[in-house]
């Protein structure tokens, strides 16, 4: 479980996150929505410890994240619209590198299994630069999940995926929820939220403007419009 | 400092370079073009050659180094691979040191090819103190790599170019002076050791400073 308590973050002199209180339980999916520049990606980067927080605290399984940073990061998976893949490497070489970074056991077997899951096994020895965007995104799913993370951070994960890719991602996310993985997802596509999320927070100008356990698309759209118009 | 993590990054950098090839080729071709152009542009006597060769070696090193450092970060920014590294359970300093070592090795290998070619094309005969010349090059390239890689990590091209020259000037001056003493005044080797000590001090100071600052530079 991740808990953020009164987290604040400035980028330069500009406050980007203010008084963030939130928690994501095991097996729960929290969606974060908000207009551009609201601080959604920064919030994910804070949760991934890419950015240090300026004030407040962050806990994972009841302990301060910064006191168990390596172990925390080992349990973290990040899926983004950027796929973090080296273009001149083949899928196997990319996954092998990330497996080494995360200390994955039975590396070759795991890579083979994940390439089959994302349906890229036949392309395993072809450089990634020749892949379509959708194929790169599917490989990126394997990259993010091969070390079996217990926390998943998703930054607009549906960008660039075709219908099959979207279905695959939903299937994998559902499996992760069943495995008690805590998921945080930033998305602009409200239709995806109700299929997977348990809770939604609305971020506006770096603050949590509202929180809701109702995840229906219509409800989220109405709330979003009201909040943006009000502010 | 985690040696295993540093090795993973260095290995990946070198393997990427091996796969890419075009970068090393570009650096080599660039260096060779410079040498060839100069060697056929002037009629140079051995005495004049001894005076200009130290500067020429370091000019080639600077240009190849700048390309090497810039490339080592620019390909990480493509597809946001740098974020992938920052999310992974490795220290930011391991990313930096791994890259600096890889850049040092690439520059070293380039110089191992370029300098003998320079000697051949210039018909420059130098056999004395080759081991000392080797030490000067290694110390110089190491310092150049740690500062160049650190500045490239700032991910701001303008700052990289503005800061690189003033920051590496002391090292380059000391490197050129050491090489000049080795080539010109073989019997005053003790003077060279003062410059070499300065280069070693530079390497130690800048390695420590860059190591401590890299956490603030990467990611923020």
Interface residues (C-beta under 8 A of the other chain):
Chain A: X11 X45 X48 X50 X51 X52 X70 X71 X73 X74 X76 X78 X80 X82 X83 X84 X85 X86 X87 X88 X89 X93 X97 X98 X100 X101 X102 X103 X143
Chain B: X8 X12 X15 X16 X19 X20 X75 X78 X79 X80 X81 X83 X84 X85 X86 X87 X88 X89 X90 X219 X220
